């Protein structure tokens, strides 16, 4: 059974305060995340291995955006987002 059957997926946008490494200006940027919420029950037809994996599954978030563009009109350069790409909740 595929791991995606254990989760409900939805996209969420969160504001992050970031500093541009080029112009050093700090702003809030919208960053998209894929939120994977563990389902309440396992679907019928699962074997013992699937039940064990479902028992260990947790809700988590995966960052969709890897880069953002600076909001400073004079800069407008793109830069990588620092930090984790997966967050367990």
N, C-alpha and C positions, 0 to 999 in steps of 0.2 A: 504494500500500500504506500502511496506517495505521501510525503510529509505535509504537503499542502492541504491534504484532506483533514488534518488535525486542527487547522486554523481558519478563522475568518479574517479576510484582509480588507483594509480600507486605507486610503491615503489621508494624511493629516499635514497641515502646514503650521509650523511653529516659528516664532520670531526669535532670532539669536542675535545677541550683541557681539559684533566682530570688529576687529581693527584691520584695515587694509595694510598689508606689508609694504606697499609702494609709497602711499601718501601719508600713512599713519593716522588717518582719520577714522574715528569710531562711529559706527552706525548700526541700526537694527536691520537685519536682512531676513526675508522669509525663506525658510528651508523646508523642503518637502520630506516627509517620512512615511514609510509603509509600516502600518501598525498591524501586527499579526497577533490576534487574540485567540487563545486556546478555546476550542469548542467545549461545551459542557459534557457532551457524551460522544463516545466513539461510534462511528457508523457500523451498522450490522455487517457481518461477513469478515470481520477482522480476525486474524489468527493470534496466537500467543505472543509472537514477536511484536506485532503491531500494538497489542495491548500494553506490553512493557514499554515500548517507545512512547506511546501516548501518556503513560503514567509519568514519564520523565519530562514531557514537553512543558514549556513555559511560555507565557506571553512575552513578546519582545518587539522592538522597533528597529527598522533598518533605514538608514539615511539614503534617500534617492539622489539628492543633489550632491555632487562632489565639488562644484565650483560655483562662485557667485561673482557678479560684476560690481565693482566699487560704485557707490552712489555719488561720489564727488564728481561734479561735472568736468573738472579739469583732469581727473585721473581716468575713470571708467575702465581700468584694467581688471581683468579677471584674476581671481586668486583661489587657491585650494582651501577647503574648509579643514580646520584642525580638529583633532579629537577623534572620538570613537565613531564608527559607522554602524555599530550594533549596540543597542542598550537593552538589557534585560529589565523587565518591570515586575 
